[in-house]
Structure formats: C-alpha cells, structure tokens
Amino acid sequence: METFVVTLVCIALLLLGAVTLSMSALNSMNTVTDALKVSESLSRDMLNTEIRCISSSTTDSGATVTIDIENEGKKALANYIAWDVIVRYQDGGTVWIPYSTSTPGWTISGFFFRGRC
C-alpha cells in the first residue's frame, strides 16, 4: 500500500512538471512570435521610408542647422518624436539629438506639401 501512494505522488509530480514545462514553452513561443511581429512591422516601415535632402544651411556659427528634406517613400513620417536625428561632424564625431524645443534638440518649423493647396 505504501508503494502505491508513493507511485501516485510520483506520477502526480511528473504530470505537474510536464504541464509546467509545456506552459513555459508555449509562453516562450508567444513572446518570440510577438517580437517577430514587431520586428517585421519596423522593417516594413524602414523599407517604405525614403528621405531625400533638398538643401541645408548653417547659421549662428554652426549652432543652428536648417535642413529641407523630402519624403519620397510610401510611409507617412508625421510621428517626429520617434525620429532619430544623428549628426556626424567633419572631425568624425557623432551625436544623437532628441526631438525637443530646448537645447540640445530639434524642432519642425514648417511644412510644404507639393501639389496640394
């Protein structure tokens, strides 16, 4: 009788372990799937983005840079907070500048929509 109880406890522990392992595997697969969906969405956005620099100028001894760009891609680029602006200086130094109205930062001063009123 004692061996029967021990056997039942062992079987219950094995079943519990199998269920726990299965749930962990399914949760991991769900996490991986979600990450792949996000990665695919970002890749699609990057492939549909094409920005062309029309002109650029500097004022205030280089403290202010004005750049006119044109979106030639298929993706609307109105979410400026999500943009990454990276400046590379002639001496080779690079710096990331966040979207901000304060210094350091960058802002949008105006829009020109070609072919629209």
Secondary structure, DSSP 8 states (H G I E B T S, - for coil): -HHHHHHHHHHHHHHHHHHHHHHHHHHHHHHHHHHHHHHHHHHHHHHT--EEEEEEEEEGGGTEEEEEEEE-SSS----GGG--EEEE-TTS-EEEE-B-SSSS-B-------TT--
